């Protein structure tokens, strides 16, 4: 986990999938003492997480890239899906009574950005690479290095990089808007944190 403070915004870069990151996020939010929390998922994903929690946290099946990512992440500690950092953010904000705002694009906006940036050829290449990910080995110096190298490998395709950059821009802009209402704590994908922080400079 990585923690960055920018004026009235505390950004927590959390590693998706690690159980220990959920515990760390829970502690950060409990001791935060601010007005609002935010999370780097879409409104639809947030609704899905709330339902998952209400239904008793049933088992989630993963496939393709997500399955390979979590399997490799297991070399660094206990893992679980959905991401414990996000599940604990939902639970903890509900427990202490502060609002939780989804930072990412809604599904329709994301689809528009994806279609605009990812060509048919890039989409097909991305799907073919998915089959090889289970055997993909990374030389890494720790869990944070693994997450960043995984992200760079996935987003070697130009169109996919553009999509992630658009996500970072959207989240940075929305964070700046939320921060006008008071002190904010934001749980961000670890691999997107530096990009969001960099882009926030133009808004804060």
VODO-626434 format. One record per atom (N, C-alpha, C): x, y, z. Coordinates in steps of 0.1 Angstrom, whole numbers, plus 5000, padded with zeros to 4 digits. Layout:
% VODO-626434
XYZ...
This chain:
% VODO-626434
500849885000500050005000500950125000500450234993501150354992500250474996500750565004499850675009500450805004499550894998499951024993498951124998499451245003498451345007498651464997497551514992497551634984496451734989496851834997495951925003494951855011493651855008492651795016492251655011493151595003492851454997493951365002493551255008494451145012494251035002495250994994495150894984495850764989495150654989495650524993495750434981497050404977497250314965497250174971496150104968495949964974496049864963496649754966496849644957495649554957494949544946493749464944494049314946493249254954493449104956494049064969494949144974495649104987494749124999494549015007493749025019494349135029495649135030496249235039495949375035495749405023495449545018494049585023493149485024491849515030491949565044492749495052492949535066493549665067494549695058495149825059494249945055493449925045492450025041491450045052490949945058490049955070490550045080491850025084492450105094492650245090493050275077493150405072491850485073490750425069489450485069488950515083489150415092488750435105489450545113490650575109491450675116491450805108490750815097490750925088490251055094488951045098488351165105487951275095487651235082487251335072485851335069485451395058484051405054483551305044484351255035483951165025485051075020484650955015485550865010485250834995486250794988486050764973486850634970486450574959486950444955487050434940488150384935488350384920487650274913486350264915485550174907484350244902483650184893482450254886481250244895480250334893478950324900478350184900478450114888477849984887478649884895479949894896480749804904480449824919480249954923479949974937478649914941477649924932476349864935476549714936477349654927477649514928478349474941479249554945479949524958478949524970478149624970477149634981476249504981475849464969475049344968475749214973477049214969477949104973478049094988478149204995478249205009476949165016475849225010474549185016474149045014474648975003474348835001475248745008476148795016477048705024478348675018478848755009480248745003480448604997479548574987479648444980480948434972481248304968482448284960482348344946483448404942483448464928484348384919483948354907484748284898485448384889486748364886487548454878488048374866488248454855488748394842489748484836490548424827491448494819492548574827492648704823493648794829493448804844492248814849491948834863492348704871492148594866492448464872494048454873494648484862496148474861496848574871496248694871496748804880496748754895495548704899495348664913496248544916496348454907497148334909498648374912499148464904500548514906500648594918499648674921499648754933499748674946499248554945499248464956500648424961501648454953503048434958503448534969502648634971502948744980502048744992501148654993500248655005498848605001497948595011496548545009495848644999495048584990494348664980492848624980492048714975490648694975490048784964488848744959488148834950486648834954485948944953486449074949487549134958488249234953489349294960489049334974489749274984489449314998489549455001490449534994490649674997489349744994488549704984487349764980486149724989486149594992485149535001485249605015486449625020486549685033486249835033486549895021486150035020484650055021483849965015482449975015481949945030482449845036482049805049482349915059483549965059484050055069483350195068483150245055482450365054480950355059480350245056478950225061478950215076479950155082480050145097480250275104481050365098481350495105480450605100479750575089478650675085479150785076480150755067480550865058480250815044479850905034479550865021480750805013480450715004481550654996481150684981482050754974481750794961482550714951481950654940482750584930483450684921484750664918485450764911485550734896485450604892485650564878484450594870484650584857483550614847482450514849481250554845480150454845480350364832479650254832479850154821479750214807478750304805478550354792479650444788480150534797481250624794482550544791482750434799483950354796483850284783482750234779482550174766482850274755482450394756482650494746484150524745484850534756486350554756487050434750486650314754487250194748487150184733485950204728485650204714486450304706486550424712487250534706488750504705489350434715490750414715491350284711490550174713491150044710490549994697491549974687491149924674490749774675490149734664489749594663490949504663492049544657493249464657493849454671493849564678494349564692493449474701492149484699491249404707491549254705491749214693492049074690493349034696494349114694495649084700495649064715494849154721494649144736494049014740493048974733492348844736493248724734494048724723494948614721496048604732496548724737497548724747496948664760495648684762495048634775495348484777495348404766495548264767496948224773497948324771499348294775499648344789498748414795499048484807499348394819498748274819498948184830500348144831501048134820502448094820503448204819502948324820503848444819504548464832505848464832506648484844507248624844507248684856507848814858509048804868510148864865511148884875510849004883510548984896510149104904510849104917510849224924511549244936510549254948509249234945508249244956506949254950505949264958504549264953504249394945504749514950504449634942505149634929506349574928507049564915506249474906505749364911504849274903503649344897502949414906501749484901502049584890503049654891503449754881503949684868504649584869505149514857503949444850503049384858501849324852501149434844500949544850500149654844500849704831502149714832502849764820502749654808502849524812502649424802501349424796500249434804498949434799498649554789499249664793498949794786500049834776500749734771501749764761501049804748499749764747498949794735498549944737498850024727498650164727497250204731496250144725494850174728494450154742494950044748494650014762495350114771496550154768497250264776496350394776495850424764495050544763493750534772493150414772492050394781492350414796493450364800493850384814494250524817494850594808495050734810493750814811492850774803491550844804490850814817491050704822490450664836491150754846492450764845493250844855492750994855492551044843492151184841490751204847489851104844488451114850488451114865489251024871489351014886489951134892491051194886491651314891490651424891489951444880488951554879487851534890487351414891486251394901486751414915487951374918488551394931488651534935489051614925489151764928487751824931486751774924485351814927484851774940485151654944484751604957485451674968486751714966487451774977486951914981486151974972485552104975484552094987484051964989483051945000483651915013485051895013485651865026486851765024487351725035488551635034488151495029488951445020488551315013489651215015489251085016490150975015489750895003490750864995490450794982491250664981490550554979491250424977491350404962492650394957492950394942493650264939493450204927494250094923495750134924496550054930497950084932498650134919498350054908498950084895498550214889497350274893496850394888497150514897497750494909497850594918498750714913499950684908500850784904500350874893499650804884498950874873497850974877497050924887496051014892496651134900497651104908498251214916498851314906499551274896500151364886499051444879497951384875496851464868496151554878496151524890495451614900496051754901497251764897498051894899497352004891496651974880496052074872494652124878494152044888492852074893492852134907493952094915493952134929494752264931
